Amino acid sequence: MLSLLRNTVLASCLLWAATATASPFYAPPPPQEDTPIFSGDAELGFTHLSGNTNSQTLIGKTRLTWLTGDFTHSLRGEVRNVSKDGKTSAEQYLFAGRERYDFNGPHYLFGFARWEKDRFAGYDQQLSVVGGYGRQLLDGRHYLSLEAGPGYRHDRLRDDENERLAVAYTALDYRFGISNYADIAQEVSVEYTHENTTSRSLTALTARLNSRLSLRLSHEIKHNSQPPKDASERTDSTTSASLLYRW
């Protein structure tokens, strides 16, 4: 009976997995003594509705992390596509790389580059490069890290001139280990330019099913204070459930 219930929950979560966007902070914690040299995870969801409503959603996410001395290297990619009645209503792509260098103690340096393409956000594509200083304030059952630094962003617009902007970046990452099998995370980041301010918030609850599989419930908010003219909204909100595989 328990096995049947678990399978039903997994199937329901795969059908429910509708949308997901980039993690706003995505700062991997410092490696521990038992941290593997190479690790990663993958997330895939698909929904299809037919009848009175014809729609389908495809989401794919992957992340790779490897260690070299005091450096932590990370790569990630994401894709999302939503269509209804044969018309695409969401289409997003993301690729990012991140470097972290740990000093002795709670201090570290970081740098990341992120490429985004969102068909319905008013931008043809965006390229961001940020670097700076981070400090880990808590480590254990409660984990808290803060970081900040300058950066550069290149916005390619469809109906206007491209923009090259200086960026002031700051972020917070908090995690609480509820038990050995579940944790909750809150991530917040702000990217300020003279044209607009982009703020992102991600709240996620992750529950382990076994050593490889986890269930994740998340809610994400992305707000652009002054988006391009052809963007319909300033704030995007996403609630999703997904099945996560780690190796």
DRENTOR-788249 format. One record per residue: residue in three letters; y, x, z of N, C-alpha, C in turn. Coordinates in pm, whole numbers, plus 50000, padded with zeros to 5 digits. Atoms other than C-alpha are relative to their C-alpha. Example, Ala and Ser with C-alpha at 12.3 -4.5 7.8 and 13.67 -1.06 7.14 Angstrom:
Ala498815008950000495505123050780501205009050000;Ser498814991849994498945136750714501094992350073;
//
This chain:
Met498805008350000500005000050000501265008750000;Leu498854991049992502405028250091500215007249867;Ser499894993350129501605046249767500584990849894;Leu499485009750096502275014749566501484997750021;Leu498595002149969505605009549743500835011849952;Arg499264988150043506665045249675500155000349849;Asn499945000250146505805042349305500984989649950;Thr499065010650040507755009849283501445004550021;Val498654995049973510815026149442500425010149895;Leu499684989950100510635055549202500314993649866;Ala499755006750127510385032748901501324992650000;Ser498745007449991513285011449021501195009449989;Cys498884990550003515485041949071500215005549860;Leu499854995450137514765054448719500684989549914;Leu499375010550077515755020848577501454997950039;Trp498655002349951518855019348792500945011749967;Ala499154988150022520085054648709500894997949879;Ala499135004150108523095044948502500995010849958;Thr498984990450038525845071248519500065011250102;Ala499744988749910526675105048667500975009249931;Thr499044990850055529465129948618499945013150075;Ala500084986749944530205165548709500315000350147;Ser499684997849860530005176349067501365006750011;Pro498644994649999533635183249162500105014050058;Phe499884987349930532975213349381498955009949952;Tyr501134992350051529555227449300500055014650042;Ala500054986449948529705258149523498665002150070;Pro501294998149935526145269449598500175007250133;Pro499874993549868525735279149966499495014349993;Pro500454986050003525125315850052498485000750009;Pro501464999049997521525326849994499495004150136;Gln500674996349876519205329050294498915010349969;Glu501024989650020516455354650348498834994949917;Asp501135005550073513835330950205500414993149870;Thr499545006250124515975319249909499345006849880;Pro500634993850118514075324649579501035006449909;Ile499104993150091515595348349325500464990749888;Phe499685009150110515485321349057499594985950039;Ser500315013949966515665283649112500814990849907;Gly499285009650083516865252148940499584985850031;Asp500395014149988516725214448919500354992849870;Ala499795008150120516685187648651500004985450038;Glu499835014249971517685151148650500024992549867;Leu500055007850124516875125348383499854985450033;Gly500095014449980517445087948373500244992649870;Phe499845008150121517205061048108499844985450037;Thr500125014549981517835023548116500144993249865;His499915007850123517364997847841499904985250035;Leu499975014349979518294961047856500024993049865;Ser500025007750124517504935947584499944985150032;Gly499945014449978517914898647545501434995249986;Asn498615004350004521244882947632500975011849994;Thr499204987750004522614918247683499155011349946;Asn500694988550057521584947947471500795012650034;Ser499314987749960522504980947631498975010650039;Gln500854989049958521065015047704500865011450051;Thr499314988849939522055044847913499055011950008;Leu500774987749991520825080647888500825010350076;Ile499334989449924521685107748140499055011750017;Gly500784988049979520465143448157500855010650068;Lys499284989849926521485170748402499045011350033;Thr500844988649963520165205748466500865010850063;Arg499304989149933521125235448683499045011750020;Leu500764987849978519905271448702500815009250092;Thr499354990849907520705295948984499125012350018;Trp500764987949974519685332249024500885010050076;Leu499334990749909520575360749262499915014249947;Thr499964985850032521635396549193500805007050109;Gly499304993849889522465415349511500814989850077;Asp499115009349929525465398449673500584989349909;Phe499495009950096526145377749360499044988349990;Thr500755012250034525005341849305500534994749868;His499615004650133525045331048940499474985849979;Ser500435013850023524885294448837500434995349862;Leu499705006650126524725275748508499604985450011;Arg500395014150000524695238148460500464993349873;Gly499655008050116524785212948178499744985450029;Glu500155014449978525195175248171500334992649871;Val499725008850113525135147947909499834985650045;Arg500105014249968525725110547938500414992049877;Asn499695008850113525675083247674499674985750039;Val500175014249968526135045847728500394991949877;Ser499685008650114525995019847450499674985550034;Lys500195014249978526234981947449500194992649868;Asp499985007450126525434959147157500275009149881;Gly499884990750111525224989446930501275008349997;Lys498744992549996528645003347027500025009250122;Thr499944990249891529105034847236501194997350089;Ser498925002649904531135028547551500275012050090;Ala499794987749923530725062747720499215011249935;Glu500654988350059529925097147583500645012450061;Gln499474988649927530325128247798499055011949991;Tyr500764987750002529195164447775500705010250090;Leu499434989949912529685193148019499095012250003;Phe500724987449980528715229848041500865008850088;Ala499224992049906529765252848324499205011850050;Gly500594988249938529085287148468500835004050120;Arg499304996849876529945299248818499455012950059;Glu500374987649932529925332749000500514999550144;Arg499614999149860530005338449375499605013750053;Tyr500284987149940530265371649557500224998950150;Asp499945001449855529505371749931500295013350066;Phe499734988649914531085396550171499184998550128;Asn500595001449868529715403650517500834990050080;Gly499255010349928530645373250724500194987649915;Pro499885013050066531895339450609500874999849875;His499064999550112534115351550324499275002249868;Tyr500564997650133533395350649951501094998249894;Leu499175002050118535065352749612499224991649900;Phe500675008550097534325328049334500794999849870;Gly499375002350129535065321548971499134990749918;Phe500805008850085534005294548729500754996549872;Ala499485005050127534495282948371499284987049970;Arg500585013350022533955246448276500544994249869;Trp499655006750125533925229747934499564985550008;Glu500295014349993534125191647919500444993149871;Lys499645008450113534155166547636499694985650038;Asp500135014149962534755129747719500684991749892;Arg499495007150118535155107147420501034989450035;Phe499145011349966536985079647611501035003250109;Ala499044996249896539205099347853501355004149944;Gly498734996450061541985106647602500085014449955;Tyr500054985950040541055143547560498875002049900;Asp501104996450088539075157447271499055009350074;Gln500794991449913537905185247505500935007550094;Gln499244992449901539025205447808499215012550039;Leu500594987649953538355241447906500785004850120;Ser499354995749876539105252448264499375013150048;Val500454987449942538865287348417500755001850132;Val499414999249867539465291548793499325011350078;Gly500564989949911538985319849043500765000250131;Gly499274999749874539845325349406499145004250117;Tyr500594996049872538825329349769499404987950071;Gly500645010649925536425308549977499615004850139;Arg500404996849863535535307050345499054989350051;Gln500985009049940532505291650510500344998450147;Leu499585002649863533615275250835498844996150091;Leu501175004249923530305260050949498755003049922;Asp501284997450064526695268950876498894995950095;Gly501075005249916523635251151009499744985649962;Arg500185014250028522995214151044501264994049936;His498735003350064526685209650961500445012149919;Tyr499564989350088527855230050665501374996249944;Leu498655002750050531555232550571500545012549935;Ser499424988850074533155254750308501284995449933;Leu498715002650065536735256250176500285011349902;Glu499604989750093538065274449873501244995949923;Ala498775002550073541265277749672500305011849909;Gly499644989250090542695297649386500764995149879;Pro499285003650123544715298249063499034998749883;Gly500835001550117543405289348721500814996649877;Tyr499405003150131544085280148360499184989049936;Arg500705010950069543255248948159500594997949862;His499605002850137543365242647786499534985949965;Asp500305013850036543555205747693500204998149850;Arg499885003250141542835196547332500134984849987;Leu499715014250013544405162647259499754995449856;Arg500315005250133543525140046966501264997649917;Asp498835004550075546955126946869501285007250042;Asp498834992949952549295152947020499715014949998;Glu500194985749995549805190347056499105003950117;Asn500834995049891547335210047264500875004950115;Glu499264995849881548385218747619499285011650067;Arg500504988549924547935251847802500704999950135;Leu499425003049869548435246848174499505009650106;Ala500384992749879548465268048489499484989950102;Val500685009149907546245252648759500015006050140;Ala500194996649858546345253549140498814991750049;Tyr501285006549968542835245549266499685001550148;Thr500514999449862541505237049612498844990250013;Ala501185008449989538205221949725499385001150138;Leu500725000949873536095212150024498584995349974;Asp501425003950011532315209750055499434998550140;Tyr500595002749868530715193450362498614994249981;Arg501375005050004527005187550416499484998250142;Phe500595002949869525145172350710498524997649983;Gly501445001750007521415176350754499544989350097;Ile500445011149915520235142650883498645003250062;Ser501334995949954516675155750911499515010849905;Asn500584990250092514345180450740499784994249861;Tyr500335006550127513925154850461501194992749938;Ala498855007350054517435140550408501295006850041;Asp498684994749968521035151850392501054991949926;Ile498875006750062524425137550307501085010449971;Ala498994990250042527165156550121501284992849961;Gln498705004850042530875150850070500765011649937;Glu499284989750073532725171049809501324994449948;Val498675004150046536435169149725500675011949933;Ser499234989450064538495189549480501274994349939;Val498715003750059542085188549353500435011249907;Glu499484990650098543415205549039501404995349961;Tyr498605003950022547215204849017500605008049885;Thr499214993750105549275212148704501364993049996;His498695006450007552895204248618499964987149918;Glu500145012250079551625177048381499314988950078;Asn500765010149926549165159148611499185006650111;Thr500894995549893546875161848913498674992849985;Thr501345005750011543125156548881499285001950133;Ser500744999549873541275148049203498634993849980;Arg501395004450013537525143349234499374999150139;Ser500725001749874535385130449520498574995749970;Leu501425003250018531595129349538499334998750136;Thr500805002349880529515114149818498564997849957;Ala501395000850044525745118649789499055000350118;Leu501095000249904522685110349997498725003849927;Thr501224995050065519535129749906498844999350098;Ala501205001249917516065122050043498825006449927;Arg501134993150060513085144649976498744991450005;Leu501305006750005509835128449863498875009950022;Asn500954989149977507915161249852500745013149971;Ser499354987050018508585198249789500755001149869;Arg499374999250132509685191149429500924988249969;Leu499285012150039510965155349404500884994850112;Ser499075006249905513965138849571500644987849935;Leu499195011350043515835106049547501455002750039;Arg498594997649971519625107849526500824987649969;Leu499025010750018522215080449575501385006550009;Ser498704993450001525785090349489501094990549954;His498805007350043529285076649446501095010249972;Glu499004990250042531925096049256501264993249950;Ile498695004950044535625090049197500755011549936;Lys499154990350069537755108948944501324993249965;His498675005950022541515102548930500895010149930;Asn499024992050073544005116248678501354993250015;Ser498715006349970547605109948785500784996449874;Gln499285002850124548895110948424499125003449881;Pro500904997250111546175108448158500724998349866;Pro499415002550132546875108347781500214985149974;Lys499595013750023548365076647637498854990949958;Asp501095008550049545135064547474498874998350101;Ala500995002549894543165065847804500324986750066;Ser499785013549950542705030647938500214999650151;Glu499915000249854542415039248310500305013850055;Arg499754987449932543575065948552498845004050091;Thr501084997449903540555062848784498664995549944;Asp501385003250035536855063948699499165000550127;Ser500875000849882534325053548964498564998249954;Thr501415000150040530585059448935499104998950122;Thr501055001349898527715047549158498675001349929;Ser501264997750071524265060149064498875003250097;Ala501234995949932520695065249180499175007849900;Ser500724991650094518515092149029498815006850067;Leu501174992349956515255111149058500245014649965;Leu499674985950017515705148549104498735008550015;Tyr501134990849996513105175349029500525014250020;Arg499574986449970513525210149179498845009849982;Trp501014989550008511715242749110500575013250051;
//
